[in-house]
């Protein structure tokens, strides 16, 4: 059911932004966490990642909420230590927060691969219960490349793996 929800969501969203769903590429990762799914979801569903986890990443200078309270429509900006690719910030809007399915999705508004050839970038986190005291954090990065940049094949650099790893460490330490 969750896979169907995700597929339907991305197809509808892709149509909304004018991207053919076949043009979307996905990078999917899963990480097992020794903490209950409900605790992981509490960290992910609100501003927990922005307030607790993201600032712990070594390449982050600051995070700020530009609009909203952590619900759908919230806009958040992360400012990085500039890297060799010139990435200095990333702004996203929360577009899906589903407490029943434990799914959160954010659409990039600026930065990351949008600055060097992508037309769409969506980051989704799914929290799946594995047992009473463990869960799986699944991250899905979906993106589309503008036709004129296809030869360069730009890929998202969003620090999703670092975020999920830091989340795992935080949840397991506090569980």
LINBELQUI-V58162 format. One record per residue. N is the residue number from 0. RES is the residue in one letter. SS is DSSP state (H for helix, E for strand, C for the rest). OMEGA is omega in degrees with one decimal (NA if undefined). Layout:
n/res/ss/omega
N/RES/SS/OMEGA
N/RES/SS/OMEGA
This chain:
n/res/ss/omega
0/X/C/-179.4
1/X/H/178.0
2/X/H/179.3
3/X/H/178.6
4/X/H/-178.7
5/X/H/-179.3
6/X/H/179.8
7/X/H/179.9
8/X/H/-176.4
9/X/H/177.4
10/X/H/178.9
11/X/H/-179.9
12/X/H/179.1
13/X/H/176.6
14/X/H/-179.7
15/X/H/-178.0
16/X/C/175.2
17/X/C/179.3
18/X/C/175.4
19/X/C/-176.1
20/X/H/177.4
21/X/H/178.8
22/X/H/179.9
23/X/C/174.6
24/X/E/-178.3
25/X/E/169.5
26/X/E/-175.5
27/X/E/177.2
28/X/E/174.8
29/X/E/179.7
30/X/E/177.8
31/X/E/-177.9
32/X/E/177.3
33/X/C/177.1
34/X/C/180.0
35/X/C/179.4
36/X/H/-179.1
37/X/H/178.0
38/X/H/177.4
39/X/H/-179.6
40/X/H/178.2
41/X/H/177.8
42/X/H/-175.0
43/X/H/-169.0
44/X/H/-177.0
45/X/C/179.4
46/X/C/-177.9
47/X/H/179.7
48/X/H/-177.2
49/X/H/-176.1
50/X/H/-173.1
51/X/H/-170.5
52/X/H/-173.9
53/X/H/179.2
54/X/H/179.4
55/X/H/-180.0
56/X/C/-172.3
57/X/C/-177.7
58/X/C/-177.7
59/X/E/175.2
60/X/E/-178.2
61/X/E/172.8
62/X/E/176.1
63/X/E/175.3
64/X/E/-178.9
65/X/E/-177.4
66/X/E/172.6
67/X/C/-175.6
68/X/C/-179.4
69/X/C/178.6
70/X/C/177.1
71/X/C/-178.5
72/X/C/177.8
73/X/C/177.3
74/X/E/-178.3
75/X/E/-179.8
76/X/E/174.7
77/X/E/177.9
78/X/E/-175.4
79/X/E/164.0
80/X/C/-176.2
81/X/C/179.3
82/X/C/-177.6
83/X/C/178.3
84/X/C/178.6
85/X/C/177.8
86/X/C/-179.8
87/X/C/177.6
88/X/E/-179.7
89/X/E/179.3
90/X/E/-178.6
91/X/E/175.7
92/X/E/177.4
93/X/E/-176.1
94/X/E/177.3
95/X/E/168.5
96/X/E/-176.5
97/X/E/-177.8
98/X/C/-178.7
99/X/C/-178.2
100/X/C/-177.3
101/X/C/179.9
102/X/E/174.9
103/X/E/178.4
104/X/E/177.9
105/X/E/178.0
106/X/E/177.0
107/X/E/176.4
108/X/E/176.0
109/X/E/179.0
110/X/E/-177.2
111/X/H/-173.8
112/X/H/174.2
113/X/H/-179.3
114/X/H/-177.9
115/X/H/167.8
116/X/C/177.9
117/X/E/177.8
118/X/E/-178.6
119/X/E/173.9
120/X/E/179.9
121/X/E/177.3
122/X/E/-179.4
123/X/E/173.2
124/X/E/175.3
125/X/E/177.3
126/X/E/-177.7
127/X/E/177.1
128/X/E/176.4
129/X/E/174.4
130/X/E/-179.0
131/X/C/-176.3
132/X/C/176.7
133/X/E/-179.4
134/X/E/175.7
135/X/E/172.0
136/X/E/-180.0
137/X/E/176.6
138/X/E/179.0
139/X/E/174.7
140/X/E/177.9
141/X/E/-177.8
142/X/E/175.6
143/X/E/-178.2
144/X/E/175.5
145/X/C/-176.7
146/X/H/-176.5
147/X/H/179.7
148/X/H/-175.9
149/X/C/-178.9
150/X/C/179.6
151/X/C/178.7
152/X/C/179.0
153/X/C/179.6
154/X/C/177.8
155/X/C/177.2
156/X/C/178.8
157/X/C/-173.7
158/X/C/-175.9
159/X/H/179.9
160/X/H/178.6
161/X/H/179.2
162/X/H/-178.8
163/X/H/177.9
164/X/H/177.8
165/X/H/176.4
166/X/H/178.5
167/X/H/-178.9
168/X/H/179.2
169/X/H/-177.5
170/X/H/-179.1
171/X/H/177.8
172/X/H/-176.8
173/X/C/-178.9
174/X/C/NA
